[in-house]
């Protein structure tokens, strides 16, 4: 599998995002219970995030086609994710959880179609399967490593620490993408 420079950058960015989300996903239910939620709220709040993200991806993807520098939308999505993770760090009530899930859904809806479009634009017809397989393989590994690390960090330092770390990583990723030369992606 050959990855050109743009694909290498995009694989790294995607693996980083999956790493960050992997620090949270496996522990979401326990977190919601820690702020007073129950199993039905866990389902409701996760469904809200997923449905908001899905509906807005369909809507935003049509608008994003008109944006000249689509990389900046990636950056915006990552900054919004950073804000959502920061909100989790200081969360102590259910209404804040609901608002944060909506914000995370918006962030994912802004960034995901652009990321997929940029990645697709740099794949080659002859190696597309291997190029996508490599991206997804690195992402799966990143998610697994993240769950291992997050379990230890949450046990030792609590959720606040992990959410601040996630927010910082996403803010740096937003800055990184924003400062990349426009032709890099």
C-alpha positions, 0 to 999 in steps of 0.5 A, spaced: 500 500 500 502 506 497 500 512 501 502 519 498 503 525 503 496 527 503 494 520 505 499 520 510 497 526 513 489 524 513 491 517 516 494 520 522 489 525 523 483 520 522 487 515 527 488 521 532 480 522 532 478 515 533 483 515 538 480 521 542 473 518 541 476 511 543 478 514 550 470 516 551 466 511 547 467 505 551 466 508 558 460 513 556 455 509 560 459 509 566 460 516 565 452 518 564 451 514 571 456 518 574 452 524 573 445 521 575 443 518 569 440 511 568 440 506 562 434 510 558 438 516 559 444 513 556 440 510 550 437 517 549 443 521 549 447 517 545 441 516 540 440 524 540 448 525 538 447 520 533 441 522 530 443 529 530 450 527 527 446 523 521 441 528 519 446 534 519 451 530 515 446 530 510 445 537 510 452 540 511 455 535 506 451 539 500 453 546 503 460 543 504 461 542 497 460 550 496 466 551 500 472 553 497 477 551 502 474 545 505 480 543 510 477 549 514 471 545 515 475 540 518 478 545 523 472 547 525 469 541 526 475 539 531 474 545 535 467 544 536 469 537 538 474 540 543 469 544 546 464 538 547 469 535 550 471 541 555 464 541 557 464 534 559 470 535 563 465 540 567 459 536 567 454 535 573 447 535 570 443 532 565 441 538 561 448 539 560 449 532 557 444 533 552 446 540 550 453 537 549 451 531 545 448 535 540 454 539 540 458 533 539 453 531 533 454 538 530 461 537 530 462 530 527 457 532 522 461 538 520 468 534 519 466 527 517 464 528 510 469 533 509 474 528 511 471 522 507 471 527 501 478 529 502 481 522 503 477 519 497 480 525 492 487 522 494 486 515 493 488 511 487 483 507 483 488 501 483 490 501 490 483 504 493 481 498 497 488 497 500 488 505 502 482 505 505 483 498 509 490 501 511 486 507 514 481 503 517 486 498 520 490 504 523 483 507 526 481 500 529 488 500 532 488 507 535 481 505 538 483 499 542 490 503 544 485 509 546 481 504 550 486 501 554 490 508 556 483 511 558 481 505 562 487 506 566 487 514 566 480 514 568 481 509 574 487 513 576 485 520 575 477 521 573 473 523 567 475 530 568 482 529 566 481 524 560 476 530 557 481 535 558 486 531 555 481 529 549 479 537 548 487 539 548 488 533 543 482 536 538 484 543 539 491 542 537 488 537 531 484 543 529 490 548 529 494 543 525 489 542 520 488 550 520 495 551 519 497 546 514 498 549 507 492 549 503 495 544 498 497 539 503 490 536 503 
